[in-house]
């Protein structure tokens, strides 16, 4: 079972221009957007293509924010792009929706990053104001993730 | 670009027993859990293996909850397992964490479903109480997703 693998297809791409970020859904998948205009927020799954390298996918612990003053942490307890399956998840606000272009706030990803799924953000199941975690980590040390 | 694909490896599996649900992380990935005990909630990404079929992955619109009284909706505006990349996302509470077993509340997935990623739920970025959507859909018609 552990040796199985599954295949993911990009359904769109991140476009960044100056400070604005949008998601372009490929024409082939445009029909999948019907009704999305009824939501204010979405969940966006992105493939961290820069981290899709064997060595990074085998790295299981990192210093959060690439800062060695933070405690060494398992990647399942961080949002690091370094992880076995380099999937990023962003909860973000739709600022405008025109045809196959979704303009959003709150996505920190490279221009050209492959988008692999869009889901509506449903407050009843996705918003957990009582969730707790450790105190904030120290900020990025060098602007890159250390291993 | 649209013809590219990416490879996903299962990192664990859903175990259901009576009403209790747990995630077993495979031994190979156990080190990735370090520090997860500091969080109360996690985001769990699961591969909907029952929907990993060409016909379902090419279905772009569904009747939510499999009820034809609901409006035909694009899969990116639903949480249906029918979608181009059959990834499920659950925000859930950790009820207990022992070694590589995470006991959780709030996952509705089949026993044996492959787990592909675990992320900490971070209230500051993941909880959006102001998110809005359409009114609740009518409930399941036949207990299965219609196309």
Interface residues (C-beta under 8 A of the other chain):
Chain A: X1 X2 X4 X5 X6 X7 X8 X9 X10 X11 X13 X25 X26 X28 X29 X31 X32 X33 X34 X35 X36 X38 X39 X40 X41 X43 X45 X47 X49 X52 X57 X60 X61 X71 X72 X73 X74 X75 X76 X77 X78 X79 X83 X84 X85 X87 X89 X90 X91 X93 X106 X114 X116 X117 X118 X119 X120 X121 X122 X123 X125 X126 X127 X128 X129 X130 X131 X132 X133 X134
Chain B: X1 X2 X4 X5 X6 X7 X8 X9 X10 X11 X13 X25 X26 X28 X29 X31 X32 X33 X34 X35 X36 X38 X39 X40 X41 X42 X43 X45 X47 X49 X52 X57 X60 X61 X71 X72 X73 X74 X75 X76 X77 X78 X79 X83 X84 X85 X87 X89 X90 X91 X93 X106 X114 X116 X117 X118 X119 X120 X121 X122 X123 X125 X126 X127 X128 X129 X130 X131 X132 X133 X134
